[in-house]
Amino acid sequence: MSFASFGDFLAMGHHAVYVWTSYGICLAVLALNVALPVLARRRYLQQEARRLRRENTK
Protein backbone atom coordinates (compact mmCIF):
# COMPACT_ATOMS: atom_id res chain seq x y z
CA MET A 1 0.00 0.00 0.00
CA SER A 2 1.46 3.35 -0.95
CA PHE A 3 0.30 6.81 -0.01
CA ALA A 4 0.46 9.98 -2.09
CA SER A 5 1.33 12.18 0.89
CA PHE A 6 2.05 12.08 4.59
CA GLY A 7 -1.51 13.32 5.22
CA ASP A 8 -2.85 10.30 3.34
CA PHE A 9 -0.63 8.07 5.43
CA LEU A 10 -2.01 9.56 8.63
CA ALA A 11 -5.58 9.22 7.34
CA MET A 12 -4.95 5.54 6.50
CA GLY A 13 -7.63 5.49 3.82
CA HIS A 14 -10.24 6.90 6.24
CA HIS A 15 -9.51 4.17 8.78
CA ALA A 16 -7.17 6.29 10.88
CA VAL A 17 -9.28 6.16 14.03
CA TYR A 18 -9.16 2.36 14.13
CA VAL A 19 -5.56 2.01 13.01
CA TRP A 20 -4.02 4.60 15.34
CA THR A 21 -6.20 3.50 18.26
CA SER A 22 -5.02 -0.06 17.85
CA TYR A 23 -1.39 1.11 17.65
CA GLY A 24 -1.91 3.18 20.80
CA ILE A 25 -3.46 0.29 22.72
CA CYS A 26 -0.66 -2.01 21.59
CA LEU A 27 1.97 0.50 22.70
CA ALA A 28 0.23 0.95 26.06
CA VAL A 29 0.15 -2.82 26.65
CA LEU A 30 3.83 -3.14 25.75
CA ALA A 31 4.72 -0.27 28.08
CA LEU A 32 2.75 -1.88 30.92
CA ASN A 33 4.46 -5.21 30.28
CA VAL A 34 7.77 -3.46 30.90
CA ALA A 35 6.78 -1.03 33.65
CA LEU A 36 4.72 -3.25 35.96
CA PRO A 37 7.43 -5.86 36.65
CA VAL A 38 9.98 -3.11 37.23
CA LEU A 39 7.68 -1.40 39.72
CA ALA A 40 6.83 -4.70 41.41
CA ARG A 41 10.53 -5.53 41.80
CA ARG A 42 11.24 -2.11 43.29
CA ARG A 43 8.34 -2.51 45.73
CA TYR A 44 9.52 -6.00 46.69
CA LEU A 45 13.08 -4.78 47.34
CA GLN A 46 11.80 -1.92 49.48
CA GLN A 47 9.64 -4.31 51.51
CA GLU A 48 12.55 -6.68 52.02
CA ALA A 49 14.83 -3.83 53.11
CA ARG A 50 12.22 -2.72 55.65
CA ARG A 51 11.81 -6.29 56.88
CA LEU A 52 15.56 -6.72 57.31
CA ARG A 53 15.86 -3.41 59.18
CA ARG A 54 12.97 -4.43 61.42
CA GLU A 55 14.59 -7.82 62.16
CA ASN A 56 18.00 -6.23 62.87
CA THR A 57 16.55 -3.82 65.44
CA LYS A 58 15.08 -6.61 67.55
Phi, psi and omega per residue, in radians:
M1 nan 2.233 3.110
S2 -2.080 2.697 -3.107
F3 -2.126 2.536 -3.107
A4 -1.329 -0.479 -3.127
S5 -2.633 2.986 3.112
F6 -1.156 -0.597 3.082
G7 -1.081 -0.701 3.085
D8 -1.140 -0.671 3.090
F9 -1.063 -0.809 -3.140
L10 -1.148 -0.566 3.132
A11 -1.323 -0.391 3.114
M12 0.871 0.777 3.109
G13 1.092 0.681 -3.138
H14 1.200 0.308 3.071
H15 -1.980 0.331 -3.021
A16 -1.034 -0.683 -3.113
V17 -1.028 -0.790 -3.100
Y18 -1.272 -0.740 -3.100
V19 -1.154 -0.905 -3.068
W20 -1.247 -0.526 3.042
T21 -1.139 -0.751 3.134
S22 -1.163 -0.661 3.055
Y23 -1.106 -0.728 3.134
G24 -1.116 -0.762 3.115
I25 -1.116 -0.751 3.124
C26 -1.070 -0.781 3.120
L27 -1.109 -0.694 3.115
A28 -1.122 -0.737 3.125
V29 -1.130 -0.753 3.102
L30 -1.090 -0.726 3.115
A31 -1.111 -0.721 3.102
L32 -1.142 -0.651 3.112
N33 -1.120 -0.414 3.078
V34 -1.577 -0.805 -2.997
A35 -1.255 -0.746 -3.050
L36 -1.096 -0.781 3.074
P37 -1.116 -0.623 3.111
V38 -1.121 -0.786 3.119
L39 -1.153 -0.680 3.124
A40 -1.141 -0.685 3.114
R41 -1.133 -0.761 3.126
R42 -1.072 -0.764 3.128
R43 -1.111 -0.725 3.114
Y44 -1.087 -0.790 3.138
L45 -1.116 -0.668 3.088
Q46 -1.132 -0.728 3.120
Q47 -1.130 -0.718 3.124
E48 -1.159 -0.684 3.103
A49 -1.101 -0.733 3.088
R50 -1.107 -0.733 -3.134
R51 -1.108 -0.746 3.131
L52 -1.146 -0.705 3.090
R53 -1.111 -0.705 3.126
R54 -1.123 -0.728 3.135
E55 -1.201 -0.601 -3.108
N56 -1.303 -0.384 -3.132
T57 -1.466 -0.206 -3.119
K58 -1.397 nan nan
